[in-house]
Amino acid sequence: MDFSMTDNQIMIRDSVRAFAEKELLPKFQHWDRSGEWLTPDYMQKIIDMGLLRLRLPEKFGGQGYSFVDCGIVCEEIGRADHQIRYIISNAIHLGEMAHAMHPELQEEWIPRIANGEMMSLAFTEPRGGADAGNITTKAVRDGDQWVLNGEKTSITFTGVSKVVFVSARTGGPGPRGLSFFLVPTDTPGVKMVNFDRMGQRIDRGGSFFFDNVRIPARNMIGKENEGFIWAMTIIGYNRNFVPLACIGAAQKSLEETTEYLKQRQIMGKSATQWQGVSQELAICATQLEAARMLCYKALSLKDKGMRHDAESSMAKWWGVKVANETLYTCMRLNGHYGWAKDLPHEQRLRDCLGMESADGPREIHLGIIARDIVGKQFAPF
Ligand SMILES: Cc1cc2nc3c(=O)[nH]c(=O)nc-3n(C[C@H](O)[C@H](O)[C@H](O)COP(=O)(O)OP(=O)(O)OC[C@H]3O[C@@H](n4cnc5c(N)ncnc54)[C@H](O)[C@@H]3O)c2cc1C
């Protein structure tokens, strides 16, 4: 058991934190308020920092980051602008899928995503996302093409992504009848519609409609009817990136709130000298640290090629929960200022609240953990 960071990980943490504080933090409220898409010069900074190449194959400039290293990046980005984490983790997912992509698709799409074009991952459907193996979007083989029909919803980067990776039914019912496809968003028959969400506003959630969309057979990722395995591989480790970005955001608010409270005078002394206040800070710090450890433990199991499903589910539901509780506490301890939009806490809370659903609601994670405890035969699913 070793809880320390390597020298290289300390370097990653410090350099990403310095970058994010200088380049991302000053703009994160602007993107939320304006509704603008990130400008090319802004995106170029993210590209130049290497954040879109963390786990790409070496020949595409990949940097060979471990999953723990990637978690450190997600946490640090979350401290500055939680919304940007999706761009970075999608590029990590591309690195995982690359090995199962046709070489021509690799050559075309990996450099485009690494150079700042957006991609979407589409699993969720209008009839429900928690049951990800039970989808109705269909792909039917027609000669050397697949024809896709269906709808995906709540998909990040709808409207701005150039390519979407879609799960679709190619076989019988349940998770074993699914395949995974790469669909350029300018393919005839693809339509995207955005909806208005309370947070994560850069990430532009919305629906994808597929109306007789024809794609070449080589656009299948991996093997036929093994799409769910792909989805779960990505979702499995991502369940740690999601809470780590929230923990980063909450940690930043906790530090800012602590500084504020040290200066704030209440009945003749610093607010932190009131035990009711300082104990709230201590509870938040304890919970964030415990949640952080769960995430890094699960990621280190992933790095070692070990099972990490129950650990990742613990990290996901509880990490997001305690991050949101911390953000709420910070808003409250800032008094009426905390409620003001000038301060960053309300945006961080809006951004992170959505993460309760994203990558599965807590009931799904509690079910996965329960299955680990009681065994499959006695588990809810
Ligand atoms: C910010 C954000 C970004 C997202 N980005 C993407 C994306 O890029 N791609 C993508 O595919 N999806 C995305 N999603 C969708 C997300 O994955 C789904 O919201 C999630 O899978 C849950 O599906 P659902 O919202 O349809 O809820 P449902 O499946 O309708 O569930 C509704 C509620 O029922 C309860 N519930 C569900 N199942 C069970 C159960 N077995 N036992 C007990 N209670 C249960 C839970 O409380 C759950 O919240 C995103 C969501 C958000 C909020």
The ligand as an SDF file (V2000), in Angstrom:
LIG
                    3D

 53 58  0  0  0  0  0  0  0  0999 V2000
  -24.3030   16.3130  -17.6640 C   0  0  0  0  0  0  0  0  0  0  0  0
  -24.6740   15.0180  -18.3120 C   0  0  0  0  0  0  0  0  0  0  0  0
  -23.9360   14.5650  -19.3880 C   0  0  0  0  0  0  0  0  0  0  0  0
  -24.2740   13.3640  -20.0260 C   0  0  0  0  0  0  0  0  0  0  0  0
  -23.5650   12.9630  -21.1250 N   0  0  0  0  0  0  0  0  0  0  0  0
  -23.8940   11.8130  -21.7610 C   0  0  0  0  0  0  0  0  0  0  0  0
  -23.1820   11.3870  -22.9270 C   0  0  0  0  0  0  0  0  0  0  0  0
  -22.2720   12.0650  -23.4030 O   0  0  0  0  0  0  0  0  0  0  0  0
  -23.5630   10.2220  -23.5090 N   0  0  0  0  0  0  0  0  0  0  0  0
  -24.5790    9.4470  -23.0290 C   0  0  0  0  0  0  0  0  0  0  0  0
  -24.8400    8.4050  -23.6040 O   0  0  0  0  0  0  0  0  0  0  0  0
  -25.3000    9.8440  -21.9480 N   0  0  0  0  0  0  0  0  0  0  0  0
  -24.9950   11.0040  -21.3040 C   0  0  0  0  0  0  0  0  0  0  0  0
  -25.7090   11.4170  -20.2020 N   0  0  0  0  0  0  0  0  0  0  0  0
  -26.8700   10.6400  -19.7770 C   0  0  0  0  0  0  0  0  0  0  0  0
  -26.5910    9.7970  -18.5440 C   0  0  0  0  0  0  0  0  0  0  0  0
  -25.7000    8.7540  -18.8310 O   0  0  0  0  0  0  0  0  0  0  0  0
  -27.9520    9.3020  -18.0310 C   0  0  0  0  0  0  0  0  0  0  0  0
  -28.5990   10.4270  -17.4580 O   0  0  0  0  0  0  0  0  0  0  0  0
  -27.8490    8.1790  -17.0380 C   0  0  0  0  0  0  0  0  0  0  0  0
  -27.3700    7.0090  -17.6530 O   0  0  0  0  0  0  0  0  0  0  0  0
  -29.2130    7.8800  -16.4090 C   0  0  0  0  0  0  0  0  0  0  0  0
  -30.1800    7.6810  -17.4000 O   0  0  0  0  0  0  0  0  0  0  0  0
  -31.5390    8.5340  -17.3590 P   0  0  0  0  0  0  0  0  0  0  0  0
  -31.2110    9.9490  -17.0750 O   0  0  0  0  0  0  0  0  0  0  0  0
  -32.3090    8.2190  -18.5950 O   0  0  0  0  0  0  0  0  0  0  0  0
  -32.3040    7.9860  -16.0980 O   0  0  0  0  0  0  0  0  0  0  0  0
  -33.3190    6.7060  -15.9770 P   0  0  0  0  0  0  0  0  0  0  0  0
  -32.6640    5.5040  -16.5280 O   0  0  0  0  0  0  0  0  0  0  0  0
  -34.6360    7.1370  -16.5620 O   0  0  0  0  0  0  0  0  0  0  0  0
  -33.4450    6.6470  -14.4430 O   0  0  0  0  0  0  0  0  0  0  0  0
  -34.1520    7.6820  -13.7240 C   0  0  0  0  0  0  0  0  0  0  0  0
  -33.9330    7.5190  -12.2590 C   0  0  0  0  0  0  0  0  0  0  0  0
  -34.4690    6.2730  -11.8300 O   0  0  0  0  0  0  0  0  0  0  0  0
  -33.6580    5.7120  -10.8180 C   0  0  0  0  0  0  0  0  0  0  0  0
  -33.2080    4.3840  -11.2610 N   0  0  0  0  0  0  0  0  0  0  0  0
  -32.7530    4.0150  -12.4910 C   0  0  0  0  0  0  0  0  0  0  0  0
  -32.4390    2.7160  -12.5170 N   0  0  0  0  0  0  0  0  0  0  0  0
  -32.6930    2.2240  -11.2790 C   0  0  0  0  0  0  0  0  0  0  0  0
  -32.5820    0.9400  -10.6620 C   0  0  0  0  0  0  0  0  0  0  0  0
  -32.1220   -0.1410  -11.3300 N   0  0  0  0  0  0  0  0  0  0  0  0
  -32.9320    0.8220   -9.3530 N   0  0  0  0  0  0  0  0  0  0  0  0
  -33.3940    1.8870   -8.6600 C   0  0  0  0  0  0  0  0  0  0  0  0
  -33.5210    3.1290   -9.1800 N   0  0  0  0  0  0  0  0  0  0  0  0
  -33.1920    3.2890  -10.4720 C   0  0  0  0  0  0  0  0  0  0  0  0
  -32.5010    6.6840  -10.5980 C   0  0  0  0  0  0  0  0  0  0  0  0
  -32.7980    7.5660   -9.5400 O   0  0  0  0  0  0  0  0  0  0  0  0
  -32.4390    7.4510  -11.8790 C   0  0  0  0  0  0  0  0  0  0  0  0
  -31.8770    8.7470  -11.7130 O   0  0  0  0  0  0  0  0  0  0  0  0
  -25.3850   12.6090  -19.5630 C   0  0  0  0  0  0  0  0  0  0  0  0
  -26.1230   13.0670  -18.4600 C   0  0  0  0  0  0  0  0  0  0  0  0
  -25.7940   14.2570  -17.8470 C   0  0  0  0  0  0  0  0  0  0  0  0
  -26.6240   14.7300  -16.7010 C   0  0  0  0  0  0  0  0  0  0  0  0
  1  2  1  0
  2  3  1  0
  2 52  2  0
  3  4  2  0
  4  5  1  0
  4 50  1  0
  5  6  2  0
  6  7  1  0
  6 13  1  0
  7  8  2  0
  7  9  1  0
  9 10  1  0
 10 11  2  0
 10 12  1  0
 12 13  2  0
 13 14  1  0
 14 15  1  0
 14 50  1  0
 15 16  1  0
 16 17  1  0
 16 18  1  0
 18 19  1  0
 18 20  1  0
 20 21  1  0
 20 22  1  0
 22 23  1  0
 23 24  1  0
 24 25  2  0
 24 26  1  0
 24 27  1  0
 27 28  1  0
 28 29  2  0
 28 30  1  0
 28 31  1  0
 31 32  1  0
 32 33  1  0
 33 34  1  0
 33 48  1  0
 34 35  1  0
 35 36  1  0
 35 46  1  0
 36 37  1  0
 36 45  1  0
 37 38  2  0
 38 39  1  0
 39 40  1  0
 39 45  2  0
 40 41  1  0
 40 42  2  0
 42 43  1  0
 43 44  2  0
 44 45  1  0
 46 47  1  0
 46 48  1  0
 48 49  1  0
 50 51  2  0
 51 52  1  0
 52 53  1  0
M  END
$$$$
